[in-house]
Amino acid sequence: MRYESVIKAGESSTVEFKSSFNQEVIEAVGAFANKHGGVIFVGLRSLCRSPMLKS
């Protein structure tokens, strides 16, 4: 899986961005576990503007 392309595509039913590890991350893990799985990126905001990615 190429994480850069997943991040650029943005959030979806199987991709979540969380700015920090907190209760929301734990809830997202539970939700993904009860569905078809997914990927959670901790340290990214929903707008997908991160110093890790250079446009």
NORGI-V952149 format. One record per residue. RES is the residue in three letters. SS is DSSP state (~ for helix, > for strand, _ for the rest). Layout:
res:RES ss:SS
res:RES ss:SS
//
This chain:
res:MET ss:_
res:ARG ss:_
res:TYR ss:~
res:GLU ss:~
res:SER ss:~
res:VAL ss:~
res:ILE ss:~
res:LYS ss:~
res:ALA ss:~
res:GLY ss:_
res:GLU ss:_
res:SER ss:>
res:SER ss:_
res:THR ss:_
res:VAL ss:>
res:GLU ss:>
res:PHE ss:>
res:LYS ss:>
res:SER ss:_
res:SER ss:_
res:PHE ss:_
res:ASN ss:_
res:GLN ss:~
res:GLU ss:~
res:VAL ss:~
res:ILE ss:~
res:GLU ss:~
res:ALA ss:~
res:VAL ss:~
res:GLY ss:~
res:ALA ss:~
res:PHE ss:~
res:ALA ss:~
res:ASN ss:~
res:LYS ss:_
res:HIS ss:_
res:GLY ss:_
res:GLY ss:_
res:VAL ss:>
res:ILE ss:>
res:PHE ss:>
res:VAL ss:>
res:GLY ss:_
res:LEU ss:_
res:ARG ss:_
res:SER ss:_
res:LEU ss:_
res:CYS ss:_
res:ARG ss:_
res:SER ss:_
res:PRO ss:_
res:MET ss:_
res:LEU ss:_
res:LYS ss:_
res:SER ss:_
//
